[in-house]
Amino acid sequence: MASSERAIFGLLLLLALPALSACGSAPPPVEAPPPRAESPRVLFSYPTIDGGTLSTETLAGRYSVLAFVTTYDTASQAQARFLTGVVRRHVPRINAGIIVLEPEDHRPLVEAFGHALGLPYPVALADKATIAGEGPFQGLHHVPSIVILDRDGREAWRHLGLIKGDDIDLALRALEQGKTPPQPTSGPAVPGP
């Protein structure tokens, strides 16, 4: 190969590397509309795999971290494990739960997901409206995603895409201090009111 051909080949390779490195990686997180200022209480109730309920009422009085996941997504599995670490560091000051965006007929998969990961918080099945990105968590149908509710059950913060436990910790600390959470190092966030 002549030196000019090598130079052209090298230039083409440099231009193609970003596209090649993106193959097989997760798509970038999708931006969602931010919650409204002075947002109302988020009213929801989802059945859990242990026969209980994950709802506005069961979470009242504490900051609550909710992860929205699916059973077939490896990033969702990682998010569930990151949330387990957050729970270990913050309970009993916070509540946590997983809302699986899959229909009721996937219950056996959801049960296996919760048991296999040994999750120390409620695992719930979303309703059809929530799965469609409608309902109480309007616009949230990207997995994994995290929502933090304040003590009154209002959405205070939302993150679309996988986020590390340390970044959730920072968001919780900021919210508890009445501050705006910092931008996470693991992807974009949608600030709360």
Residue frames relative to the residue before (quaternion, step in Angstrom):
aa qw qx qy qz dx dy dz
M 1.0000 0.0000 0.0000 0.0000 0.00 0.00 0.00
A 0.4303 -0.7028 0.5089 0.2488 3.58 -0.86 0.98
S 0.6479 -0.5445 0.3623 0.3904 3.56 -1.21 0.51
S 0.6374 0.5108 -0.3452 0.4621 3.63 1.02 -0.65
E 0.6328 0.5099 -0.3330 0.4783 3.59 1.06 -0.70
R 0.6352 0.5226 -0.3268 0.4654 3.60 1.02 -0.79
A 0.6486 0.5198 -0.3166 0.4570 3.57 0.98 -0.83
I 0.6590 0.4870 -0.3056 0.4850 3.58 0.96 -0.86
F 0.6405 0.5187 -0.3215 0.4661 3.60 0.97 -0.87
G 0.6516 0.5166 -0.3060 0.4636 3.60 0.98 -0.85
L 0.6516 0.5080 -0.3088 0.4711 3.56 0.97 -0.83
L 0.6526 0.5041 -0.3083 0.4743 3.59 0.96 -0.87
L 0.6396 0.5233 -0.3200 0.4632 3.58 1.00 -0.80
L 0.6455 0.5166 -0.3167 0.4650 3.59 0.97 -0.83
L 0.6719 0.4889 -0.2950 0.4717 3.56 1.02 -0.82
A 0.7031 0.4742 -0.2640 0.4594 3.60 1.06 -0.71
L 0.5204 0.6811 -0.4108 0.3107 3.64 1.10 -0.51
P 0.6611 0.4914 -0.3520 0.4446 3.65 0.78 -0.77
A 0.6620 0.4955 -0.3107 0.4687 3.59 0.97 -0.81
L 0.6615 0.5021 -0.3077 0.4644 3.59 0.98 -0.82
S 0.6772 0.4880 -0.3080 0.4566 3.59 0.93 -0.81
A 0.6232 0.5414 -0.3444 0.4472 3.59 1.18 -0.44
C 0.5404 0.6200 -0.4090 0.3953 3.60 1.18 -0.43
G 0.8142 0.2338 -0.1904 0.4961 3.55 -0.87 0.94
S 0.6221 0.5144 -0.3713 0.4589 3.60 1.17 -0.15
A 0.6373 -0.5360 0.3923 0.3908 3.54 -1.25 0.40
P 0.5206 -0.6184 0.4686 0.3564 3.58 -1.07 0.61
P 0.5964 -0.5696 0.4029 0.3969 3.58 -1.12 0.53
P 0.5903 -0.5842 0.4097 0.3774 3.59 -1.07 0.65
V 0.4035 -0.7011 0.5434 0.2244 3.53 -1.12 0.76
E 0.4241 -0.7003 0.5104 0.2629 3.58 -0.88 0.91
A 0.1531 -0.7661 0.6185 0.0839 3.56 -1.03 0.81
P 0.5824 -0.5688 0.4160 0.4053 3.58 -1.11 0.45
P 0.4931 -0.6586 0.4684 0.3219 3.60 -0.97 0.76
P 0.5830 -0.5582 0.4362 0.3978 3.56 -1.16 0.50
R 0.5655 -0.6087 0.4344 0.3479 3.56 -1.13 0.61
A 0.5451 -0.5720 0.4880 0.3709 3.57 -1.15 0.60
E 0.8144 0.1138 -0.1361 0.5525 3.57 -1.04 0.80
S 0.1144 0.8368 -0.5263 0.0980 3.53 0.97 0.87
P 0.4996 -0.6487 0.4800 0.3149 3.55 -1.09 0.68
R 0.6706 -0.4545 0.3916 0.4363 3.53 -1.31 0.18
V 0.3620 -0.7026 0.5655 0.2355 3.58 -0.99 0.82
L 0.1361 -0.8089 0.5703 0.0444 3.56 -0.53 1.18
F 0.2086 0.7709 -0.5690 0.1960 3.56 -0.58 1.21
S 0.0002 0.7630 -0.6462 -0.0139 3.51 -1.31 0.36
Y 0.0216 0.7996 -0.5956 0.0736 3.56 -0.62 1.20
P 0.4584 -0.6718 0.4976 0.3015 3.61 -1.01 0.74
T 0.3067 -0.7448 0.5636 0.1831 3.59 -1.03 0.80
I 0.6268 -0.5723 0.3779 0.3699 3.57 -1.21 0.44
D 0.6781 0.4644 -0.3049 0.4812 3.61 1.20 -0.28
G 0.6430 -0.5583 0.3081 0.4242 3.58 1.26 0.32
G 0.5805 0.5811 -0.3754 0.4294 3.59 1.26 0.07
T 0.4451 -0.6542 0.5346 0.2969 3.51 -1.28 -0.52
L 0.1783 -0.7137 0.6653 0.1271 3.54 -1.15 0.74
S 0.1927 0.8096 -0.5182 0.1970 3.56 -0.37 1.22
T 0.7119 -0.3961 0.3569 0.4570 3.49 -1.38 0.04
E 0.6854 0.4992 -0.2810 0.4496 3.58 0.92 -0.92
T 0.6941 0.4779 -0.2982 0.4483 3.63 0.88 -0.84
L 0.7149 0.4330 -0.2475 0.4902 3.60 1.20 -0.41
A 0.4263 0.7513 -0.4375 0.2495 3.60 1.25 -0.24
G 0.7843 0.3858 -0.2794 0.3975 3.53 -1.21 0.70
R 0.7645 0.2339 -0.1505 0.5815 3.60 1.24 -0.23
Y 0.5617 -0.5082 0.4909 0.4304 3.54 -1.28 0.24
S 0.1218 -0.8018 0.5844 0.0282 3.56 -0.99 0.87
V 0.1880 -0.7703 0.6038 0.0823 3.55 -0.86 1.04
L 0.0607 -0.7998 0.5969 -0.0160 3.54 -0.66 1.18
A 0.1692 -0.7672 0.6121 0.0903 3.55 -0.91 0.97
F 0.2087 -0.7527 0.6152 0.1071 3.55 -0.97 0.93
V 0.0735 0.8270 -0.5391 0.1413 3.57 -0.48 1.24
T 0.2461 -0.6860 0.6382 0.2481 3.51 -1.44 -0.17
T 0.5694 -0.6218 0.4178 0.3386 3.58 -1.19 0.44
Y 0.7245 0.4720 -0.2369 0.4430 3.60 1.12 -0.60
D 0.6209 0.5509 -0.3210 0.4560 3.58 1.27 0.07
T 0.4153 -0.7282 0.4814 0.2559 3.62 -0.66 1.04
A 0.6090 0.5353 -0.3661 0.4567 3.60 1.06 -0.58
S 0.6140 0.5353 -0.3454 0.4660 3.60 1.10 -0.64
Q 0.6306 0.5204 -0.3337 0.4692 3.58 1.01 -0.76
A 0.6464 0.5036 -0.3139 0.4796 3.57 0.98 -0.83
Q 0.6435 0.5251 -0.3286 0.4497 3.60 0.95 -0.84
A 0.6294 0.5308 -0.3290 0.4625 3.58 1.02 -0.81
R 0.6685 0.4852 -0.3013 0.4764 3.60 0.97 -0.80
F 0.6257 0.5157 -0.3452 0.4726 3.62 0.99 -0.74
L 0.6533 0.5099 -0.3177 0.4608 3.58 0.97 -0.83
T 0.5869 0.5620 -0.3669 0.4528 3.60 1.08 -0.65
G 0.6514 0.5086 -0.3082 0.4712 3.60 0.97 -0.80
V 0.6309 0.5227 -0.3262 0.4716 3.57 1.01 -0.82
V 0.6453 0.5238 -0.3187 0.4556 3.58 0.92 -0.90
R 0.6564 0.5173 -0.3184 0.4473 3.60 0.88 -0.87
R 0.7084 0.4597 -0.2619 0.4671 3.58 1.03 -0.75
H 0.8063 0.3502 -0.1436 0.4546 3.60 1.03 -0.72
V 0.5693 0.5781 -0.4135 0.4131 3.63 1.12 -0.38
P 0.5892 -0.1195 -0.7978 -0.0462 1.72 -2.00 1.46
R 0.4186 0.7372 -0.4571 0.2690 3.64 1.17 0.23
I 0.7802 0.2392 -0.1362 0.5618 3.61 1.19 -0.45
N 0.3283 -0.6533 0.6279 0.2667 3.50 -1.43 0.10
A 0.0521 -0.7820 0.6189 0.0520 3.55 -1.25 0.36
G 0.0960 0.7864 -0.6081 0.0509 3.52 -1.26 0.40
I 0.3231 -0.7068 0.5952 0.2042 3.51 -1.33 0.40
I 0.1174 -0.7538 0.6431 0.0670 3.54 -1.04 0.86
V 0.2185 -0.7965 0.5565 0.0905 3.54 -0.49 1.26
L 0.2939 -0.7781 0.5390 0.1324 3.54 -0.71 1.16
E 0.4649 0.6153 -0.4831 0.4146 3.52 0.54 1.30
P 0.5734 -0.6236 0.4057 0.3432 3.59 -1.12 0.63
E 0.7261 -0.4627 0.3203 0.3951 3.55 -1.34 0.40
D 0.6554 0.5231 -0.3381 0.4272 3.62 0.96 -0.69
H 0.6117 0.5230 -0.3524 0.4776 3.60 1.29 -0.02
R 0.2903 0.8041 -0.4834 0.1883 3.60 1.29 0.09
P 0.6540 0.5044 -0.3552 0.4379 3.68 0.80 -0.77
L 0.6423 0.5088 -0.3190 0.4762 3.60 1.06 -0.73
V 0.6490 0.5162 -0.3089 0.4658 3.56 1.00 -0.85
E 0.6375 0.5149 -0.3240 0.4727 3.59 0.99 -0.81
A 0.6577 0.5015 -0.3058 0.4716 3.59 0.93 -0.90
F 0.6170 0.5487 -0.3307 0.4570 3.59 1.02 -0.82
G 0.6987 0.4781 -0.2698 0.4588 3.58 0.79 -1.02
H 0.6996 0.4657 -0.2731 0.4681 3.58 0.91 -0.91
A 0.6540 0.5276 -0.3213 0.4367 3.60 0.93 -0.84
L 0.7259 0.4089 -0.2358 0.5003 3.58 1.04 -0.77
G 0.3437 -0.7692 0.4791 0.2463 3.60 1.26 -0.16
L 0.1505 0.8425 -0.5034 0.1188 3.57 0.97 0.86
P 0.3095 -0.7949 0.5003 0.1486 3.60 -0.74 1.08
Y 0.6677 0.4179 -0.2881 0.5445 3.59 1.18 0.55
P 0.6731 -0.5188 0.3299 0.4111 3.61 -1.19 0.38
V 0.1749 -0.7358 0.6476 0.0924 3.52 -1.18 0.78
A 0.0381 -0.8321 0.5514 -0.0458 3.58 -0.53 1.22
L 0.3881 -0.6785 0.5743 0.2435 3.52 -1.34 0.45
A 0.4121 -0.7167 0.5106 0.2361 3.58 -0.85 1.00
D 0.4705 -0.6288 0.5253 0.3275 3.54 -1.28 0.34
K 0.7286 -0.4468 0.2944 0.4276 3.59 -1.31 0.24
A 0.6500 0.5237 -0.3250 0.4445 3.60 0.95 -0.83
T 0.6672 0.4886 -0.3068 0.4711 3.60 0.92 -0.84
I 0.6208 0.5386 -0.3391 0.4577 3.59 0.99 -0.80
A 0.7008 0.4689 -0.2543 0.4736 3.59 1.04 -0.81
G 0.5411 -0.6278 0.4051 0.3860 3.61 1.27 -0.03
E 0.5729 0.5385 -0.3824 0.4853 3.54 1.27 0.40
G 0.6086 0.6017 -0.3753 0.3559 3.56 -1.15 -0.51
P 0.8394 -0.2566 0.1379 0.4589 3.58 -1.23 -0.42
F 0.7505 0.3022 -0.1872 0.5572 3.62 1.11 -0.57
Q 0.1452 -0.8598 0.4878 0.0421 3.52 0.80 1.19
G 0.8433 0.1952 -0.1599 0.4744 3.55 -0.94 0.97
L 0.6308 0.5341 -0.3436 0.4458 3.59 1.21 -0.06
H 0.2863 0.7357 -0.5715 0.2240 3.55 -0.30 1.28
H 0.4942 0.6221 -0.4346 0.4240 3.56 1.27 0.39
V 0.1040 -0.8065 0.5795 0.0551 3.60 -0.85 0.89
P 0.5682 -0.2897 -0.7701 0.0119 1.41 -1.85 1.62
S 0.0949 -0.7572 0.6417 0.0766 3.53 -1.32 0.36
I 0.2289 -0.7514 0.6043 0.1334 3.55 -1.25 0.52
V 0.0547 -0.7486 0.6598 0.0360 3.54 -1.12 0.81
I 0.1382 -0.7519 0.6370 0.0990 3.55 -1.03 0.82
L 0.1973 -0.7572 0.6163 0.0887 3.53 -0.87 1.08
D 0.4403 -0.6731 0.5148 0.2967 3.57 -1.07 0.67
R 0.7520 -0.4092 0.2704 0.4404 3.57 -1.29 0.04
D 0.6948 0.4551 -0.2648 0.4900 3.57 1.20 -0.51
G 0.5720 -0.6284 0.3669 0.3786 3.59 1.26 0.08
R 0.4964 0.6184 -0.4518 0.4087 3.59 1.21 0.46
E 0.5168 -0.6295 0.4733 0.3355 3.55 -1.07 0.69
A 0.1512 -0.8167 0.5555 0.0404 3.55 -0.66 1.17
W 0.8050 -0.0184 0.0634 0.5896 3.58 1.12 -0.62
R 0.0573 -0.7869 0.6144 -0.0033 3.53 -1.13 0.75
H 0.0409 -0.7769 0.6282 0.0147 3.55 -1.07 0.80
L 0.2065 -0.7751 0.5888 0.0995 3.56 -0.85 1.02
G 0.7376 0.3266 -0.2823 0.5193 3.55 -0.72 1.08
L 0.6924 -0.4755 0.3541 0.4111 3.53 -1.33 0.26
I 0.0012 0.7880 -0.6147 0.0337 3.56 -0.96 0.91
K 0.4736 -0.6897 0.4802 0.2634 3.54 -0.96 0.90
G 0.6467 -0.5476 0.3856 0.3650 3.52 -1.23 0.56
D 0.6237 0.5503 -0.3440 0.4357 3.60 0.99 -0.76
D 0.6609 0.4954 -0.3049 0.4742 3.58 1.03 -0.74
I 0.6119 0.5120 -0.3500 0.4909 3.60 1.10 -0.61
D 0.6091 0.5529 -0.3388 0.4566 3.60 1.04 -0.81
L 0.6679 0.5024 -0.2999 0.4600 3.59 0.89 -0.94
A 0.6465 0.5129 -0.3187 0.4663 3.58 0.97 -0.84
L 0.6516 0.5150 -0.3164 0.4583 3.60 0.93 -0.86
R 0.6625 0.5084 -0.3099 0.4545 3.58 0.87 -0.94
A 0.6522 0.5090 -0.3167 0.4639 3.58 0.93 -0.88
L 0.6721 0.4926 -0.3067 0.4599 3.60 0.84 -0.91
E 0.6476 0.5198 -0.3192 0.4566 3.60 0.96 -0.82
Q 0.7031 0.4272 -0.2504 0.5104 3.59 1.18 -0.59
G 0.5320 -0.6552 0.3920 0.3660 3.58 1.26 0.12
K 0.5402 0.6174 -0.3955 0.4131 3.58 1.23 0.42
T 0.5481 -0.5627 0.4930 0.3740 3.52 -1.34 0.21
P 0.4696 -0.6832 0.4734 0.2978 3.61 -0.79 0.94
P 0.5010 -0.6448 0.4791 0.3219 3.59 -1.07 0.71
Q 0.6053 -0.5210 0.4416 0.4089 3.54 -1.27 0.35
P 0.4226 -0.7109 0.4917 0.2724 3.60 -0.79 0.90
T 0.4942 -0.6512 0.4874 0.3069 3.54 -1.19 0.55
S 0.7046 0.4777 -0.2642 0.4533 3.59 1.20 -0.37
G 0.8128 -0.1797 0.0778 0.5487 3.61 1.09 0.48
P 0.6740 -0.5189 0.3427 0.3988 3.58 -1.29 0.17
A 0.1861 -0.7512 0.6220 0.1191 3.54 -1.23 0.55
V 0.3004 -0.7016 0.6097 0.2138 3.49 -1.27 0.42
P 0.3481 -0.7781 0.4764 0.2153 3.62 -0.33 1.21
G 0.4607 -0.6579 0.5251 0.2813 3.52 -1.22 0.59
P 0.7545 -0.3912 0.2676 0.4540 3.55 -1.27 -0.11
